[in-house]
Amino acid sequence: MKILLANDDGIYAPGLRALGRELRKLGEVLLVAPATEQSGVGHSITYLTPLTCKEIYDGNDFLGWAVEGAPADCVKLGVSELFPGPVDLIVSGINSGLNAGINVLYSGTVAAAIEGAFFRIPSIAISLEEDPHADFEAAAELAVSLINQVLTNQAEQQNLFNINIPTLATRQYREGKTPEVRCVPMGVERYGDHYIKRQDPKGRNYYWSTNDPPPRPTEHDTDLTCLSNGFITITPLQFDMTKHPLLEDMRNWGLHL
């Protein structure tokens, strides 16, 4: 199996290295990642300027490519130009910080996986709860176990998944316990729309996001509710944003000019 590994934290991120080592148990891995951190860039791509690429080595061993671009650029360029031969799997991560709820729409990590899905290649985004002592090695082992199961069980070969791992799950794993997994939808409650207004030394206003208020509770399980209870979550995603039932209804509206 040929695996293209990307992220949004940059080519030197510990989560990328840990996941790369573990994914080599499944096949050949090529890293194509941003040269610098690209968190929160969403699905931006570079087309007004050239994409500069640099080969990265660990001693004499070739690690992969550092791309002066966004995560989606890395996957697009990796599949089209840098990976020798067809790619069987795209993996993005391990991101430092969860990508759940509406953060999925902002995430460069998830965007890299979506870009892989554009190519009709199975694609999976992996994120770990942010923590000063984040255990990326444990998270990588958990993630690859899930990836292997997903690839074995999926009926179609063009699916897109988002996996989030809370800190509690990595601690349980280290203690010899088996973390629980939940297959759930992404939460769509709005949150984090409050700002603190301040002034800089020159009297100019600026606004600092507080990430408050938190999302409102829901009656059904979502990635947000399950992660808050310490469960690993996996969510199938799709990039077709068409609201098909409404589209069918609209065809009977008789819209005209």
C-alpha positions, 0 to 999 in steps of 0.5 A: 500500500502506498500512503501519502501523509500530510498535516497542517502543523508542518513537516517537523511536527511530532504528530506527523513523525509519530504517525509516519512511523506507525503507518509504515506497518501498513505500507510505503509512506511519503510525507508531503507537508507544509514547510510551516504551520498552517493551522486554520487555513481551511481548504485554501490553495495556492495558485497566484504564486509558485509552490516551492518544495524542499526535500527533507532528510533525517540523516541520510534517510529521505523523509519527504517534501516540505511545501511552501503552501497549504495542506490542500496544496501538499496533497494535490501536489503529492498525488499529482507530481511527487508520489511515484505511482498511484496513491492508495491512501491519504492520511492527514495528521496527527494534528495537535488539537481536536478538529470536531464540530464546526471546526471541521470547516476551518481545519487545514488537517481535514482539508488535506483529507478532503483534497485526497477524497477529491482524487477518489482516494480513501482519506482520513484526518487524525487529530489529538486533543491539545495537551503539553504532554500529548502522547503522539506515539500512543495516538498513532498506534490507536489511529493506525488500528482504526485506519486498518479496520476502516479500510477492511470494513468500508464497502466503497473505496472512496470514503472520507473520515475524521478521527478525533482522539481525546487525551483520556484515550491515550492515557487509558491505552498506556494503562493497558485499558481499551479506549472506546470508539463512537461513530457519530456525526459532527456537531453543528452548533455554533460557538466561539463567536465572542471577542474581547475588544482592546486597543493597541499602544497607538489607540487602534482597536483590535479584537481577540477571539475568546472561543466562547461561548461553548457549543450548546448541549444536544439531545443526540450524540455528536463528536463534541459530546462524545469527546467530552466524555473521553471517547474516540470519535470517527465521523464519515464526511462528504464534500458534496455540499449540495442539499439534494432534497431541497434541490429536487423541490426547487425544480418544481418552483418554476423559477424564471426571469 
